[in-house]
Amino acid sequence: MLIWLVLIPLIASALIGLCKAPARPTALLSATLTLALGIWALVSFDDCASCWSRFQGLDLQLTLAPAMAKVMLLLTILVTFATVLGTNPPKGGEASWYNSALLISAGATGAFCPTTLFPSSPSMNWR
C-alpha cells in the first residue's frame, strides 16, 4: 500500500526524535525500505492498482495513476536515499538533520500521490 511510503519515514522520524534511536542507522533503514517499497510499487502498480491505492478505514486514496505521480515518487525516494546515504550532517545535529530529511520525504510522497487527501477540495481530485 502506498500509505506505507508515507508512514515509514514518519515512524522512523518519531523513533529518532522521541525514542532517541540512533539517527543515521534508523534513517538509512527507513530510506532503504522506502526505496525498495517504492520501486516495487512502481513496477507492480499497473498490474494491481487497487492493491496499492486503498487505505482501509479512511476515505483516503493514494494513486500512481497519473504518469507524473510515478516520476515524482521515483524522484522522491531516490533523493531521500541519496540524502541519507551521502550527507555529512553537522556534529551534534545528526538527529535534526535526519529527522528533517525523513519528514520532507514523507511530505513529498504524500503530496505527489493523493487523489482524495482532501475530499472536499476539487483541486486535489486528480481523477
C-alpha positions as CSV (number, residue, x, y, z in Angstrom):
1,M,0.0,0.0,0.0
2,L,1.2,3.4,-0.9
3,I,0.4,4.7,2.6
4,W,3.5,2.9,3.9
5,L,5.7,5.1,1.7
6,V,4.4,8.0,3.9
7,L,4.3,6.1,7.2
8,I,7.8,4.5,7.2
9,P,9.6,7.9,7.2
10,L,7.2,9.3,9.8
11,I,7.7,6.3,12.1
12,A,11.5,6.5,11.7
13,S,11.4,10.2,12.4
14,A,9.4,9.6,15.6
15,L,11.9,6.9,16.7
16,I,14.8,9.3,16.2
17,G,13.1,12.3,17.8
18,L,11.1,10.8,20.6
19,C,12.8,7.5,21.4
20,K,16.4,8.7,20.8
21,A,17.1,5.9,18.3
22,P,20.5,6.2,16.5
23,A,19.8,8.7,13.8
24,R,21.8,7.5,10.8
25,P,21.1,3.8,11.0
26,T,17.4,4.5,11.6
27,A,17.2,6.9,8.7
28,L,19.2,4.6,6.5
29,L,16.9,1.7,7.3
30,S,13.8,3.9,6.6
31,A,15.2,5.2,3.3
32,T,16.2,1.7,2.2
33,L,12.7,0.3,3.0
34,T,11.0,3.2,1.3
35,L,13.3,2.8,-1.8
36,A,12.5,-0.9,-2.0
37,L,8.8,-0.5,-1.5
38,G,8.6,2.5,-3.9
39,I,10.3,0.6,-6.7
40,W,8.1,-2.4,-6.0
41,A,5.0,-0.1,-6.2
42,L,6.2,1.4,-9.4
43,V,6.9,-1.9,-11.1
44,S,3.7,-3.7,-9.9
45,F,1.2,-0.8,-9.8
46,D,-0.3,-1.3,-13.2
47,D,-1.0,-5.0,-12.5
48,C,-2.8,-4.4,-9.2
49,A,-3.7,-0.7,-8.8
50,S,-6.4,-1.5,-6.1
51,C,-3.8,-3.4,-4.1
52,W,-1.8,-0.2,-3.7
53,S,-4.4,2.5,-3.6
54,R,-6.8,1.9,-0.8
55,F,-6.3,2.6,2.9
56,Q,-8.9,0.7,4.9
57,G,-11.0,2.7,7.4
58,L,-10.4,6.1,5.9
59,D,-11.6,7.9,2.9
60,L,-8.0,8.3,1.7
61,Q,-6.8,7.0,-1.6
62,L,-3.3,7.3,-2.9
63,T,-2.5,6.6,-6.6
64,L,0.2,6.4,-9.1
65,A,-2.2,6.6,-12.0
66,P,-1.0,10.0,-13.4
67,A,2.4,9.5,-15.1
68,M,3.8,12.5,-13.3
69,A,3.0,10.9,-9.9
70,K,5.2,7.9,-10.8
71,V,8.1,10.2,-11.9
72,M,7.8,12.4,-8.7
73,L,7.6,9.3,-6.5
74,L,10.7,7.9,-8.0
75,L,12.5,11.2,-7.7
76,T,11.4,11.5,-4.0
77,I,12.6,8.0,-3.0
78,L,15.9,8.3,-4.8
79,V,16.7,11.7,-3.4
80,T,15.8,10.6,0.1
81,F,18.0,7.6,-0.2
82,A,20.9,9.6,-1.6
83,T,20.5,12.3,1.1
84,V,20.6,9.8,3.9
85,L,23.4,7.8,2.4
86,G,25.6,10.6,1.2
87,T,25.4,13.5,3.5
88,N,27.7,14.5,6.4
89,P,25.5,16.2,8.9
90,P,27.0,18.8,11.4
91,K,28.4,17.5,14.6
92,G,25.7,17.4,17.3
93,G,22.9,17.9,14.8
94,E,22.6,14.5,13.3
95,A,19.1,13.8,14.8
96,S,17.7,17.1,13.5
97,W,19.4,16.6,10.1
98,Y,18.0,13.1,9.5
99,N,14.6,14.0,11.0
100,S,14.3,16.8,8.5
101,A,15.2,14.6,5.6
102,L,12.6,12.0,6.6
103,L,9.8,14.5,7.3
104,I,10.5,16.2,3.9
105,S,10.4,12.7,2.2
106,A,7.1,11.8,3.9
107,G,5.5,15.1,3.0
108,A,6.6,15.0,-0.6
109,T,5.4,11.4,-1.1
110,G,2.1,12.3,0.5
111,A,1.8,15.3,-1.8
112,F,2.6,13.6,-5.0
113,C,0.3,10.6,-4.7
114,P,-3.1,11.6,-3.4
115,T,-6.4,11.5,-5.2
116,T,-8.7,12.1,-2.2
117,L,-6.5,13.5,0.5
118,F,-9.0,16.4,1.0
119,P,-12.2,15.0,-0.4
120,S,-14.0,18.4,-0.3
121,S,-11.2,20.1,-2.4
122,P,-11.9,19.7,-6.1
123,S,-8.3,20.8,-6.9
124,M,-6.8,17.7,-5.3
125,N,-9.1,15.2,-7.0
126,W,-7.0,14.0,-10.0
127,R,-9.4,11.5,-11.4
